[in-house]
Amino acid sequence: MTIVAARAHAVDVPLARPYEIHGCRFDRAPMVFLQLTDDAGHRGFGQAAPAAEVTGETDAEALQGLTALAAWLPGHDVDDAERQPIVQQLLRGPAARAAFDMARLDLDARRHRLPLADRLGRVHQALPTSITIGMLPLGPTLAEADEYLARGFTTLKVKIGSDLDHELPRLDALRRHVGDHVGLRLDANQAGDARSLPRLFDHAHRLAVEMIEQPLPRGQEAALRDLPAAAKSILCADESVHDANDLAHLLAAGNPFGIINVKLMKCGGPRPARQLAELAADHGLALMWGCNDESCLGIAAALHTAYACKATRYLDLDGSFDLAADPFAFGFALERGTLHTLPRPGLGAEPTP
C-alpha cells in the first residue's frame, strides 16, 4: 500500500459531563487524528488520545510526531514505513503510535472490504460495556445510576478515592438503590494504600463487586501478592500494565492481578494490544478493554481488537458517550448497553462533516 497523502490534525472536544477521578478533573478531551490515503483511493483513520498522567505523553507531543510522520509518509509503502527507524523516532509516545497502527489497520481492512475484527479473526460478537460514574456525592451518584440504567446499561463502574469512610457508605447506598441485578465495578485510580486493602475487598465481596481496578499506585504491586485468591481474581491492573513488557515483568515477579485492562493508548495500538492479549491468555488472565476520552473512532478500534482476542471478558468502552460533539460518526452500535461492530469495512467510522 503506497501512501499518496497523509494528514494529522488536533481537535479539542468539550465534555458534556465533566468528571473527577482521584487526583484529576476532566472537562475536555484533546485528540489528534491521522488520515492516510493510498494509491487506490482508500482512506484509513487513526486517533491519539494521550493520557499524560499515565504515559507522560501530551497531545502537543502526539500532534508534533504525527504531523512530521504525515509529511514523510507520502510515496512510502505503509507496511515498509513502519519498520523504518525514522518512524520510531517520530512517534515516541504510545498514543501517537496507536494512531498510526490504527490508521494502517483501518486502511488494510477497507482494502479487503472487511470489518477489522473479521480481518483479525473474530471470536466474539457482542458484549456489554460498563459506564462510569465519577467521584460524586451520594445524590448525584444515584441520579447518574438511574439515568444510565434507564438508557439500558447493566453494569456501572464507580470511581472511588482514598477515604473509605466516605466511599463505602456511598457504595452501600448505591447497591441498595440499584438492586442485585446490576453489575458494579470499582476503580480507585491508584488512590488506596496497603492498610486499606482488607477492608476494601471485604466490603466489595459483600456488595458482589465484579472487579476492583488499580487500588494501589504503579510500583506497589508487591503489597497485593498476599491477598486471598478470591480477591486476586477480581483485581484488575490498569496503570500497572501498559503493554506486554509490563505484564511479562509482573508475571516474572509474581503477578497478583486476575484481570488486565488493555487500552490502545497505553500500549501503542491494536497490534501491541494483541501481543498483550496473547500473553494474558497464555497465563489464564481475563481482559477488560478500556479507553480514555475518545471519539467513536478510537472506541471502534478497541472494540474490533477486543472481539478478535479470546481472553476478552469485559468492556469498559464508554469514552465517547460524554463528548459534546464527536469528530467521527458510526464506529459501533450500542443496544441496551451492549456494543456491536458495524457491517462496514475497516473500523466503520467516518469523519463528521
Secondary structure, 3 states (H helix, E strand, C coil): CEEEEEEEEEEEEEEEEEEEECCEEEEEEEEEEEEEEECCCCEEEEEECCCHHHHCCCHHHHHHHHHHHHHHCCCCEHHHHHCCHHHHHHCCCHHHHHHHHHHHHHHHHHHCCCEHHHHHCCCCCEEEECEEECCCCHHHHHHHHHHHHHCCCCEEEEECCCCHHHHHHHHHHHHHHHCCCCEEEEECCCCCCHHHHHHHHHHHHHCCCCEEECCCCCCCHHHHCCCCHHHHHCEEECCCCCCHHHHHHHHHHCCCCCEEEECHHHHCCHHHHHHHHHHHHHCCCEEEECCCCCCHHHHHHHHHHHCCCCCEEEECCCCCCCECCCCEEECCEEECCEEECCCCCECCEEECC
